[in-house]
Amino acid sequence: MITLLDRTNTYIDDTVVLGDNCVIYPNVMIKGNTSIGENTVIYMGSYIEDSIIGKNNTIYTSYIIKSKIGESNIIGPYAYLREDNSLENGNKIGSFVELKNSTVKSNVKIPHLSYVGDASIGDGTNIGAGVKVANYNGKEKFHTDIQENVFIGCNSVLVAPVTLYHGSYVAAGSVITQDVPEKSLAIARERQINKTL
């Protein structure tokens, strides 16, 4: 059984496939060649197009376009998954996060206010608030490789191409322009100086 809470304000193309026990809230639009697995809940205001979404996902008021999503992910509210993303299982893609052309393994947390483009992210990685992947230099796009169990502090910038190796850390507020070795801490910011006014 599929539950549409307000049929008159829900828009689903006849090409869409919905699994059993899906719940669709009002003001949702699902278009194109989209399939959604069983036990998935899609909250109001979401837009999904040409995407494959597995079972047991929860999607809060988000845009998902030409992406592939595995199982048991939490997306949103207000996430924007642009073209060519692939997410595996158990991830949290939170508020005002934008993904583009990226691969996200399992149990990754990107909770809020981040941009990740042209990147791969390994299992168990945590990306803090306000992290940006600088993938474009004005002429070309470059790839960022974030391996397993990496921790990236808030308001950091990763200037592609760059690799953050397994178990590495990035201190909050850093601008990373070089690879970060395995199980090491990268700090790339000026030392604070306080001057009397």
C-alpha positions, -999 to 999 in steps of 0.1 A, spaced: 0 0 0 11 36 -8 -1 65 12 -7 99 -5 -17 123 22 -32 148 -3 -39 134 -37 -50 167 -52 -17 183 -43 7 155 -52 22 152 -86 36 118 -98 44 109 -134 30 77 -147 66 66 -153 74 66 -116 76 33 -96 68 34 -59 75 6 -35 52 -7 -8 45 14 23 58 46 9 43 78 24 41 109 2 32 142 18 14 171 0 32 194 -25 56 167 -37 65 163 -74 81 131 -86 90 130 -123 106 110 -151 123 77 -148 123 75 -110 119 45 -87 115 47 -49 119 17 -26 96 5 1 91 22 34 104 56 22 89 88 34 89 119 13 79 151 31 62 181 17 78 204 -9 102 178 -23 111 175 -60 126 143 -74 135 137 -110 151 108 -129 165 92 -97 168 58 -81 160 58 -44 162 26 -23 142 15 7 138 30 42 149 65 32 135 97 47 135 128 25 126 162 41 118 190 17 146 185 -8 155 185 -45 170 153 -60 179 152 -97 195 124 -116 210 107 -85 212 73 -70 205 68 -34 208 35 -14 190 25 18 183 41 51 195 76 43 182 108 58 181 138 34 172 174 42 155 195 50 164 217 21 192 196 6 200 199 -31 213 168 -49 222 178 -84 231 155 -112 252 124 -110 254 117 -72 256 82 -58 249 76 -21 252 42 -4 236 35 29 230 52 63 241 87 54 229 120 67 227 148 41 213 177 61 200 212 59 212 234 30 238 208 17 244 208 -20 260 177 -37 270 175 -73 287 146 -92 299 130 -60 301 95 -46 292 91 -9 299 57 7 281 46 39 276 62 73 287 96 62 275 128 79 272 161 61 247 178 85 245 213 73 255 243 51 281 226 29 289 223 -8 305 191 -22 312 189 -59 332 164 -79 342 144 -49 343 109 -34 337 104 3 346 73 22 328 54 49 323 70 83 335 105 73 321 136 91 320 169 73 314 199 95 291 229 90 301 253 62 327 231 45 332 238 8 349 218 -19 364 243 -43 363 222 -74 364 248 -102 393 272 -109 374 292 -136 385 270 -164 385 233 -153 368 211 -127 390 190 -104 383 160 -81 386 157 -43 392 124 -27 381 121 10 388 86 23 374 66 52 368 80 87 380 116 79 369 144 101 367 179 85 361 208 109 336 236 103 342 264 77 370 246 60 377 248 22 392 219 2 409 233 -29 408 205 -55 426 185 -66 434 172 -31 433 139 -12 424 135 25 437 101 35 422 75 58 416 88 94 429 123 88 416 154 105 412 190 93 411 218 119 381 241 117 386 272 95 414 257 74 420 261 37 435 228 24 456 230 -8 478 199 -2 471 162 5 465 153 42 484 121 52 467 92 69 459 98 106 473 133 107 458 167 116 460 195 90 459 231 103 460 257 76 451 291 90 468 322 104 476 323 141 452 346 160 467 380 170 448 403 194 458 440 192 447 467 215 424 493 198 
